[in-house]
Each structure stands twice: as structure tokens, then as C-alpha cells.
């Protein structure tokens, strides 16, 4: 008689497209976790890569619990929703190619938190800056829904874990908000319940992606999310839009200031040479 496989505690969804090197980093980080991976599965949701991603995936697919799916998709959030459909875990963690676990005991700590069956959970994380700057701690704990909603304390999506019924109840990830669909999902999760918080630094967020390179666009996109989700209209919508424009101006000013500081610093180094 065949015994049904117990549902894993955690499904890790790793989306990838033509990032073989990043995929290898993520998968090595996963298989090096202690103790064993018996309570988890990792799904590689590949968008039809044409680089060496397939070879990397096939190499690691030999490990129990790692599965590879490859076909064209409609972008990041479509791929994440495919991972949700394929996943069997009680909770979901979205660790994209290039992201990794910060310590070899990260899964053990995650399992301890998930044992209390929270609606969702936030853990500590590093921003590796895309390899272009020094790693920094992401200040996303403690959770403050209002600060998240207005982009003052956005959470690191890779450091959030969501219970299966929450993901299903929220209908997965919306594809209508460009690259802030993760912000939208966390915004709605925070309305349902506050998260369990674990301060330990468990996740390495690769950084250097769209949210950093196109940061000037974020305030307007967050305004669109708030207006859509909460039905903002009239003067309230206008006020929210004014706030978004002010934040956009602040981001642009900060970027120009940082660029000026870098140029001055660079010239100083040349002069001293």
C-alpha cells in the first residue's frame, strides 16, 4: 500500500530567467541548509531561459524536493503565481534566483516560527546591493502597516513567508501594478493580520533590481495600488497623489545628491593619486 507523502511545511518558489549564475547561488544556499530539507520543497519556475539555467537546474534537480519547470511566462508575478499553483507546502517563501539564505541554519529557524502557524511571517534580511555596494540590513522589522502602505518602510518580499490559505484567499499576485505587485500583496496581507516577526538575519536579498534601478517610479506606482485597493476618490485621491509626487521629488533629489558625492569622491581619489 502506497503511503501519501506528507505535505511539506514550506514551498520555496524561485523564479528565474537567463540568470544561471544567480540560480546556482540560490540552489547551493538551499542544499547547504542544516538540518535536512525533508520539510521543504523548492520549485524553480523558469521563463524559458536560453542560457545555462537549464543545465544548472537539471544538476540540482537530483536533490530531493527540487523541481524545475520551464516555459515562457508573462513576467515576474505570472511566474510566481505558477509557483503557487505547483506548490504543495503549508507556507510559501519567494526566493528569486540570486537571493539566498544568509546562514546554514536559516531553514531550522524558519521551521520554528512556522510551527506556531502564523498567517504570515517576516524575518531579518540583508540587501547585498547587487554586488555594487556594501551589504546593509533591511529595516523591515517591526512591521508598521501605515509606514509600509506609504513606502516609508517597505518590507523585503524575500524575507516574508505566507500561509497557504492566505495566498489563496488573496488570489495570488496581481499583474496590474508593474514591478510593485509584491508591495501590493504585503499591503493586503497586513490588512488580514499582523505578521509574526523574527529578528534573525536569515535572508540575503541580491538587490540591484528594478525596484532600485527605477526607484523614482515607485511612489507613483504605490499611489496606484492604494487608489485601486482602497477606492480612493476625490480629495483623498488628490492628497494621496500629492504625497506620491513629493516622495518622488525627494527620491530624485537624493539620487542626484548621492551621484554628486560619488563624483566628488572619485575626483578626490584621482587628485590624490
C-alpha positions as CSV (number, residue, x, y, z in Angstrom):
1,X,0.0,0.0,0.0
2,X,1.4,3.4,-1.0
3,X,1.6,6.0,1.8
4,X,0.7,9.5,0.7
5,X,3.6,12.0,1.1
6,X,3.2,14.4,3.9
7,X,2.6,18.0,2.7
8,X,5.9,19.9,3.2
9,X,5.9,22.7,5.7
10,X,7.4,25.1,3.2
11,X,7.4,25.7,-0.6
12,X,10.2,27.9,-1.8
13,X,9.4,29.4,-5.2
14,X,12.5,30.5,-7.2
15,X,11.7,32.4,-10.4
16,X,14.4,32.7,-13.0
17,X,15.1,33.9,-16.5
18,X,18.6,33.8,-18.0
19,X,20.3,34.1,-14.7
20,X,22.2,30.9,-14.4
21,X,24.9,32.3,-12.1
22,X,22.2,33.6,-9.7
23,X,20.3,30.4,-9.8
24,X,23.3,28.4,-8.8
25,X,23.8,30.8,-5.8
26,X,20.3,30.2,-4.7
27,X,20.3,26.5,-5.1
28,X,23.7,26.0,-3.4
29,X,22.4,28.0,-0.5
30,X,19.3,25.8,-0.3
31,X,21.1,22.4,-0.4
32,X,23.6,23.5,2.2
33,X,20.9,24.1,4.7
34,X,21.1,22.2,8.0
35,X,19.3,20.1,9.1
36,X,17.9,18.1,6.2
37,X,15.4,19.6,3.7
38,X,12.7,17.0,4.4
39,X,10.2,19.6,5.4
40,X,10.5,21.8,2.3
41,X,10.5,21.8,-1.4
42,X,12.0,24.2,-3.9
43,X,10.3,24.9,-7.2
44,X,12.4,26.6,-10.0
45,X,9.9,28.5,-12.2
46,X,11.9,29.3,-15.3
47,X,10.6,31.6,-18.0
48,X,12.2,29.7,-20.9
49,X,15.8,30.7,-20.3
50,X,18.3,30.3,-23.2
51,X,21.5,30.5,-21.1
52,X,22.9,27.7,-18.8
53,X,20.0,27.9,-16.4
54,X,18.6,24.6,-17.6
55,X,21.9,22.8,-17.0
56,X,22.1,24.3,-13.5
57,X,18.5,23.3,-12.8
58,X,19.0,19.7,-14.0
59,X,22.1,19.4,-11.9
60,X,20.3,20.3,-8.7
61,X,17.1,18.6,-9.6
62,X,18.8,15.4,-8.5
63,X,18.3,16.6,-4.9
64,X,15.1,15.6,-3.2
65,X,12.4,18.3,-3.2
66,X,13.9,20.4,-6.1
67,X,11.7,20.6,-9.2
68,X,12.3,22.5,-12.4
69,X,9.5,24.0,-14.6
70,X,10.4,25.9,-17.7
71,X,8.1,27.7,-20.1
72,X,7.5,31.3,-21.3
73,X,5.6,33.5,-18.9
74,X,4.1,37.0,-18.7
75,X,6.6,38.3,-16.2
76,X,7.6,38.1,-12.5
77,X,4.1,37.8,-11.0
78,X,2.8,35.4,-13.5
79,X,5.8,33.2,-12.8
80,X,5.2,33.5,-9.0
81,X,1.5,32.5,-9.5
82,X,2.6,29.5,-11.4
83,X,4.8,28.6,-8.4
84,X,1.8,28.9,-6.1
85,X,-0.2,26.6,-8.3
86,X,2.5,24.0,-8.3
87,X,3.5,24.3,-4.6
88,X,2.4,21.8,-2.0
89,X,3.6,23.5,1.1
90,X,1.7,24.9,4.1
91,X,3.7,28.1,3.6
92,X,5.3,29.9,0.7
93,X,8.6,31.7,0.5
94,X,9.6,33.5,-2.7
95,X,13.4,33.4,-3.1
96,X,14.3,34.5,-6.6
97,X,17.5,33.5,-8.4
98,X,20.4,35.4,-6.9
99,X,18.8,35.6,-3.5
100,X,20.0,33.1,-0.8
101,X,19.8,32.1,2.8
102,X,22.2,34.1,4.9
103,X,23.1,31.3,7.3
104,X,23.1,27.5,7.0
105,X,20.6,27.2,9.8
106,X,18.0,29.5,8.3
107,X,15.5,26.8,7.5
108,X,15.7,25.5,11.0
109,X,14.8,28.9,12.4
110,X,12.0,29.3,9.8
111,X,10.5,26.0,10.8
112,X,10.5,27.0,14.4
113,X,8.5,30.1,13.6
114,X,6.1,28.3,11.2
115,X,5.3,25.8,13.9
116,X,3.0,28.4,15.6
117,X,1.1,28.6,12.3
118,X,1.1,32.3,11.8
119,X,-0.9,33.9,9.0
120,X,2.4,35.3,7.7
121,X,5.8,36.0,9.0
122,X,8.7,38.4,8.5
123,X,12.4,37.7,9.2
124,X,15.5,39.7,9.1
125,X,17.3,40.3,5.8
126,X,20.4,41.7,4.2
127,X,20.4,43.8,1.0
128,X,23.6,42.8,-0.9
129,X,23.2,45.8,-3.2
130,X,23.6,43.8,-6.4
131,X,27.3,43.4,-5.6
132,X,27.9,47.1,-6.3
133,X,28.0,48.3,-2.7
134,X,28.4,47.1,0.9
135,X,25.6,44.9,2.2
136,X,23.2,46.6,4.5
137,X,20.5,45.4,6.9
138,X,16.9,45.9,5.6
139,X,15.0,47.7,8.3
140,X,11.6,46.0,7.8
141,X,11.0,44.9,11.4
142,X,8.9,45.7,13.4
143,X,6.0,45.7,10.9
144,X,4.2,49.0,10.6
145,X,1.3,48.8,8.2
146,X,0.9,52.5,7.7
147,X,4.6,53.0,7.0
148,X,4.6,50.2,4.5
149,X,1.5,51.5,2.8
150,X,3.2,54.8,2.2
151,X,6.5,53.5,1.1
152,X,8.4,54.7,4.2
153,X,9.2,51.2,5.5
154,X,8.6,48.7,2.6
155,X,9.2,45.1,3.5
156,X,11.7,42.8,1.9
157,X,9.4,40.4,0.0
158,X,12.1,37.7,0.0
159,X,12.0,37.8,3.8
160,X,8.2,37.2,4.1
161,X,6.5,33.8,4.4
162,X,2.8,33.4,3.7
163,X,0.4,30.7,4.8
164,X,-1.2,28.8,2.0
165,X,-4.8,29.8,2.8
166,X,-3.8,33.5,2.9
167,X,-2.2,33.3,-0.5
168,X,-5.3,31.6,-1.9
169,X,-7.7,34.0,-0.2
170,X,-5.9,37.0,-1.6
171,X,-5.9,35.5,-5.1
172,X,-2.2,35.4,-5.5
173,X,-0.2,38.2,-7.1
174,X,-1.7,40.9,-9.3
175,X,0.0,41.6,-12.6
176,X,-1.5,45.1,-13.0
177,X,0.9,47.1,-10.8
178,X,4.1,46.6,-12.8
179,X,7.0,45.8,-10.5
180,X,5.3,46.6,-7.2
181,X,3.0,43.6,-7.1
182,X,4.9,42.3,-4.1
183,X,4.2,45.6,-2.2
184,X,0.5,45.2,-3.1
185,X,0.4,41.6,-1.8
186,X,2.1,42.5,1.5
187,X,-0.2,45.5,1.8
188,X,-3.3,43.2,1.6
189,X,-1.7,40.6,3.9
190,X,-1.2,43.3,6.6
191,X,-4.9,44.1,6.5
192,X,-5.8,40.4,7.2
193,X,-3.4,40.0,10.2
194,X,-0.1,41.3,11.6
195,X,2.9,39.1,10.9
196,X,5.0,37.0,13.3
197,X,8.4,38.7,13.5
198,X,11.8,37.0,13.8
199,X,14.7,39.4,14.1
200,X,17.4,36.9,13.0
201,X,19.1,37.8,9.7
202,X,18.1,34.8,7.6
203,X,17.8,36.1,4.0
204,X,20.2,37.6,1.5
205,X,18.3,39.8,-0.9
206,X,20.5,40.2,-4.0
207,X,19.4,43.8,-4.7
208,X,20.2,45.9,-7.7
209,X,16.9,45.0,-9.5
210,X,14.0,47.1,-10.9
211,X,12.9,48.5,-7.5
212,X,16.3,50.1,-7.1
213,X,17.2,51.0,-10.6
214,X,13.8,52.5,-11.3
215,X,13.2,53.8,-7.8
216,X,11.9,57.2,-9.0
217,X,8.8,55.4,-10.4
218,X,7.9,53.7,-7.1
219,X,5.9,56.5,-5.4
220,X,3.5,56.8,-8.3
221,X,3.1,53.1,-8.6
222,X,2.4,52.8,-4.8
223,X,-0.2,55.6,-5.2
224,X,-1.9,53.5,-8.0
225,X,-2.0,50.5,-5.6
226,X,-3.6,52.5,-2.8
227,X,-6.1,54.1,-5.1
228,X,-7.1,50.8,-6.5
229,X,-7.2,48.7,-3.4
230,X,-8.9,51.3,-1.1
231,X,-11.1,53.0,-3.7
232,X,-9.6,56.4,-3.2
233,X,-11.6,59.2,-4.9
234,X,-12.0,63.0,-4.9
235,X,-9.9,65.0,-2.5
236,X,-8.5,61.9,-0.7
237,X,-7.1,60.6,-4.0
238,X,-5.7,64.1,-4.9
239,X,-4.0,64.3,-1.5
240,X,-2.5,60.9,-1.9
241,X,-1.2,61.8,-5.3
242,X,0.4,65.0,-3.9
243,X,2.1,62.8,-1.3
244,X,3.4,60.5,-4.0
245,X,4.8,63.3,-6.1
246,X,6.5,64.8,-3.0
247,X,8.1,61.4,-2.4
248,X,9.2,61.1,-6.0
249,X,10.8,64.5,-5.8
250,X,12.6,63.5,-2.6
251,X,14.0,60.3,-4.3
252,X,15.2,62.2,-7.3
253,X,16.9,64.8,-5.1
254,X,18.6,62.1,-3.0
255,X,19.8,60.3,-6.1
256,X,21.3,63.5,-7.6
257,X,23.0,64.2,-4.2
258,X,24.5,60.7,-4.0
259,X,25.7,61.0,-7.6
260,X,27.4,64.3,-6.8
261,X,29.0,62.9,-3.7
262,X,30.4,59.9,-5.7
263,X,31.8,62.2,-8.4
264,X,33.5,64.5,-5.9
265,X,34.9,61.5,-4.1
266,X,36.1,59.9,-7.3
267,X,37.9,63.2,-8.4
268,X,39.5,63.4,-4.9
269,X,40.9,59.9,-5.3
270,X,42.3,60.8,-8.7
271,X,43.9,64.0,-7.4
272,X,45.5,62.2,-4.5
273,X,46.8,59.6,-6.9
